[in-house]
Amino acid sequence: MEEKKYLQLNDIKCYVLAFNLSNYVWKLVVKWDFFSKDTVGKQFVRAIDSVSANIAEGFGRYGKKDKIKFYTTASAQ
């Protein structure tokens, strides 16, 4: 009997792209001076991190409406 393969979070291309973008932004912002990091940097990093976080949260939901809510939030970032 053939084993069933389930979709994993890392199989979703937009999640992987968002996660990699988040890591890239962290590496950029960490090099900024204190004032830039404290003002714009923190907001930028939180916004970028929330994209992959919302995709992951939506992936873990069973209800269609819940999934749509998190995916819409991720796309609005």
SVG drawing of the C-alpha trace seen along z (x, -y; Angstrom):
<svg xmlns="http://www.w3.org/2000/svg" viewBox="-15 -58 42 60">
<polyline fill="none" stroke="black" stroke-width="0.4" points="0.0,0.0 1.3,-3.4 2.1,-5.8 0.2,-9.1 2.3,-12.2 1.0,-15.2 1.7,-18.8 4.4,-20.3 4.8,-24.0 8.2,-24.1 6.5,-22.8 4.7,-26.1 6.9,-28.3 5.5,-31.7 6.3,-30.7 9.9,-29.7 10.3,-33.0 8.9,-35.0 11.1,-33.2 14.2,-33.7 13.3,-37.4 12.9,-37.8 16.4,-36.3 17.8,-38.6 16.2,-41.7 17.5,-40.7 21.1,-40.5 20.7,-44.0 19.2,-45.7 21.6,-44.3 24.4,-46.3 22.6,-49.7 23.5,-52.3 21.6,-52.5 19.2,-55.3 18.2,-53.6 17.7,-50.2 15.7,-51.8 13.4,-53.8 12.8,-52.2 14.7,-48.9 12.5,-47.4 9.3,-48.2 10.7,-46.8 11.8,-43.6 8.5,-43.0 6.6,-43.7 8.7,-41.2 8.6,-38.6 4.8,-38.7 4.4,-37.7 5.9,-34.2 4.3,-34.0 0.8,-34.6 1.3,-32.1 2.5,-29.5 -0.5,-30.3 -3.0,-30.0 -1.4,-26.7 -2.0,-25.2 -5.7,-26.1 -8.4,-23.6 -11.2,-26.0 -11.3,-27.7 -12.3,-31.1 -9.5,-31.0 -7.0,-30.1 -8.2,-32.9 -8.0,-35.4 -4.3,-34.7 -3.4,-34.5 -5.1,-37.8 -3.2,-39.4 0.1,-38.0 -0.6,-39.5 -1.5,-42.9 1.9,-43.3"/>
</svg>
